[in-house]
Amino acid sequence: MQSRTAFQSKTVVTDLVLPSETNPLNNLFGGELLARMDRAASIAARRHSRRIVVTASVNHVAFNRSVPLGSVVTIEAKVSRAFTSSMEVYMDVWIEDRESGESIKANEAIYTFVAVDETGRPVKIPELVPETDLEKQRFDAALRRKQLSLVLAGKMKPADATELKALFE
């Protein structure tokens, strides 16, 4: 199985915030943004694995900036690390300034997907080779996040979480 780069999974989704998608403050509903991110991330995961993918978890979401009615929203999703059958997808959410057209980072999120066969059983996926400094940073951090998740779920002993332990040495 040939490895892939993060760039090969890159997915960019751009859309407009409409009135039916906003809360009483005329900002995009958080749940609407979560759904948009889920779709973008699933495309990135599918591009990496070339398999059916299912959302396994929403690991992190930061709603740092509200997204006003009428905004142009762009979600950039890339696989940040691939494991045996699961992959982490990191997303950056940008909004365009209406006056200048400048992109402002509004939010970010990390989702985990699992590649499955037609019966829903996990399948092996290609490894990911990071290329840029940011991709390498996110690649390394993905293993720490996975280990932390496994420790918290009781599926890994803290003593076995070597990447996490290295942070405190």
N, C-alpha and C positions, 0 to 999 in steps of 0.2 A: 504494500500500500504506500503510495507516494505521499510525502508530507506536503503541506500547503502553507502558504503565508497568510498573515492576518489580512493583507491587502486583498487577497482573493475572495475573502468573505465580506468585504466592505459593502455595506448597504446604506444608501442615503434615501430617506423618505422625506419629502417636503409637502406640506399641506397648509391650509388656511384654517384659522379658528373661526367657526361660525356661531351665530347666536344660540342655536339649540345645544351647543356643546359647552356652554358657560354657566357658571354659578351666579347667584344674585349680585356679586361684585363685578360681573362681566369679565371673569377670568376663566380660562379653560379648567374644566373639572379635572381633578387629579386622576380619577378613574379613567377618564378619556385619554389622558396622556399615557397612563399605564398600558391601556389597550394598544395605542399606537406604537409604544415601545415594544410590546410583546410581538406585534406583527413584524416590525423592523428586525428585531433580534432573531425571530424564527427564520426569516429569510437569510440572515447572515449565517445562522447555524446550519441551515440546509445547504447553503453554498459551500460551507466547509466540508460537511459530512457526505453530501450528495445522497442523503437518506431522509426518510420521514423523521421529523423531530417533534418532541413534546416538551413543553415547559416543565421543568422539574422544580425550580424555585425562583423567587424574586429575592435576591440576596441583599440588595441595597438600592434605595431610591433616595435621592436628595432633591426635594422641591425647594431649590434655593431662590428662585425668582418666579413670580406669577407670570402667566402667559395671557396677556389681554386679548379681548375680542378683536378680531381683524388681523391678528399677528400672523406672520408667515413663520411656521415652525419647521425646523429641519432636524431630523434625528439621524445621527451617524452611528451605525452599529458595526462592530467587528468582533470576531472571535478573538479573545485574549489568551486563551489556553485550551488545549484539548487534552482530555484524559483518556481512559479506555473507551468509554461510550458516551461520556458526558463532555460538555464544553461550556466554558464561561464566555458570555458575550457582554462586552462593555459598550455602553452607549453614552454619547454626549448629545445634549439637546440644545439647540441654538434658536434664538429668535432674532428676526431682522428688525433693526431700528427703522421705524416708518419714515423718518426724515432722511437719514444718511444712508440707509441700506446696509449699515455695518452689522455684522453678526455678533450677538452677545450670548455667551454661554449662560443658559438658564437653569439647566438641570443635568443630572447624570444618573445612570442606573447600571446595575450589574444583574443579569439573569443567568440561570443555568438551564441548559437544554440537554436532553438525552436523545441520541439517535436510536431509532427502533426499526425492526423489520415489519412486514405486513401484519404480523400477529401481535405486535406490541412488545416484542422481546428486544432488550438492548443489543446493539451491534457495535462492533469495533469500528473506530473512526481513525482517520489519518492524524498524525501528530502535527502540531503547529510550530512553525519556525518564525519567531519574531525577527523583524528587520530593523525597525527604527528604535531610537532610545526609548520613546514612550511605549512602544509595543513590548520591548524587553522589560521595562519597569512593570507594566501591567501583567506580563507573563509570569514574572517572579512573584508578584503579589497574589496572583490567582492561587498558587499552591498554598500560600499561608492562609488565605481565606478558606480554601477547601479543608485544610487540616483543622482550622478553628471550628468550622462547621461540623466536622466529624467528631471532634472532641466534645463539643456541646451536645451532640446527639447521642453520645455514649458509644459511638462506633469506632473510636480510636482512643487509645490510652494517651494521656498527656505526655508521658515519657517518650512515646513514639512519634510525636509531632516535632520532628527535627527542625523544620523550617521555623516554627514558632519559637522553639527553644533558642535558636540562634539569635533571635531578636533581643533576648535578654542576657546574653553572655557577654 
